[in-house]
Amino acid sequence: MKRTCYIAELRPAQAGQTVTLQGWVNRVRDFPEQYFVILRDRSGIVQLTIESDNPVYGVASELRGEYVIEVTGTVRERGEAQRTDAYATGGIEVIPTDLKILNAATTPAFQVDGTPITAAEDIRLKFRYLDLRRPEMQRNLMLRSKAVASVTRFLDTEGFIQVETPMLTKSTPEGARDFLVPSRLNPGEFYALPQSPQLFKQLLMISGFDRYYQLARCFRDEDLRADRQPDFTQLDMELSFVEQEDVLELQERLLASVFRDVLDIELPLPFPRLSYFEAMDHYGSDKPDLRFDSAFVDVTDLFAGGAFQAFASAGSVKVIAAPEMTRKQIDELERIAKQNGAKGLAWLKRDGDGFTGGISKFVGDQAAELLSRTGVAAGGTLLFAAGEWQKAVTALGAVRLALRDLFGLAAGGQFHVSWVTDFPQLEYDEDNARWTYMHHPFTAPHPDDIHLFGTERQGEIRAQAYDLVLNGFEIGGGSIRIHDPAVQEKMFAAIGFTPAEAHAQFGFFLDALAAGTPPHGGIAWGFDRLLMVMAGAQSIREVIAFPKNNRGADLMALAPAAVDAAQLMEVGVQVAARVDVE
């Protein structure tokens, strides 16, 4: 007999009905003359009650955890004293009339029955097929599926066309290392796995497909962390005949629709916006967590020319108000500040209408103004970073996030979405003594700033670029693109490409750009990262079915792995001793 329903569909109103269920034995409780078997499928759990006079009692005695079974039986309401609110079907039970063991199971490497997981992550990843049985992982992947369905419905309604772009393409400089694939038919030549579909989606705009999207698989050979994987998913979109405002407004409606469909949460629209300078100057990050305030206060003027030499000649002095802290906590925050480029972390403790500790001997007439500007609470702490503006705000930004975690300043489970706009078009690479792009070389500059290309002020050029930020994570980034070949030439020249080098790298694209290109722009969401935040997970590995570990290894399939000499010979590759290249 086939399954009649999923477990979660069972209701007290079905009492007396016969159902057939299929799933895994979550656990077995053995009492005298009675078995209670908890059956699990992807939707939930239900109790099977088997008395000694039941014909299936003998089969029940063979059951162990993770056995796969099929049960047919009668739904029965539990007595008042036996009901539980611990799970959705806690008011009913099923009395089996037929019970089949479809497959036995070895003892699992760790418990998957919903009890808190204690196994190390590498063990979980080695036995990922077991880990995915856990209710938490099942919820995460079902949330992911619902999000995909929501995105697809919305974009289809908005007239978008889904197009798949190549997985084997040309290696181009996009900021991270490429994964290379040797070509058997072209010895000595290589494909690259795409870091993003950037050029192809712009080509689709040139081709006349004016609204494109794709859930694109992307690959970047970079160092890993909790919110990165070597292979990951982007929700990629591009639109023609748009300005920045058109892209941002559509993205706001799309994200609001996803939250509504998946989490039943209404995001307030429109999302607040900060310029790149405002985000850095107030929060020390271009992806600020705005679930809590703790904005910086600029006090450069209060210390300029004063007795405290470290502040007197500093380009920037920023302060953040914090709760009352121990000296040990302050020392830990200073360590974090130094890790992020600061020379130190000065501090003061509020004592009445003045300050004690730290740099208090250098604070005299400034005390009242410091209290007024910062609003620090009685007993609270002021933390200072000073120096060149970029280094000062970046270091204090790291301290701000550490304060968030230390004092639970963003606790409560709320979501806060914002835009960061007006990024610099270019940034100076000190190591290589040249200008490079902040986002990618196809980002359009602000029209009012184009004349600054090639001048000593080209660092002031603003990009028509925008990032979507959720709870301190960049979950999307995009821009209006360059559609004028002359502007694209200026951009390539600004980053040091000669015309010949630009043509060698991007000749096919430059030819297409000259073939009649509409104004266009787009965005890519880090889909895994978005789902991580929506699920309340600590790592994107928790919302990906088969991820790599933090060393880029698949511990279940044992990848990467060596291949035999014949395979290497066929593609003309020899394995040499590794030489690290900075």
Secondary structure, DSSP 8 states (H G I E B T S, - for coil): ------GGG--GGGTT-EEEEEEEEEEEEEETTEEEEEEEETTEEEEEEEETTSTTHHHHTT--TT-EEEEEEEEEE--GGG--SSSTTTTEEEEEEEEEEEE-----SS--SSS---S-HHHHHHTHHHHTTSHHHHHHHHHHHHHHHHHHHHHHHTT-EE----SSB----SSSB--EEE-SSSTT-EEE--S-SHHHHHHHHHTT--EEEEEEEEE-B----TT--SEEEEEEEEEES--HHHHHHHHHHHHHHHHHHHH-----SS--EEEHHHHHHHHSSSS--TTS----EE-HHHHTTSS-HHHHT-SEEEEEEE----HHHHHHHHHHHHHTT-S--EEEEEETTEEESTTGGG-STTHHHHHHHH---TT-EEEEEEESHHHHHHHHHHHHHHHHHHHTTT-S----EEEEE--BSEEEETTTTEEEESS-TTB-B-GGGGGGTTSTTGGG-BBSEEEEEETTEEEEEEEEB---HHHHHHHHHHTT--HHHHHHHHHHHHHHHTTT---EEEEEEEHHHHHHHHHT-SSGGGGSSS---TTS-BTTTTBS----HHHHHHTT----------
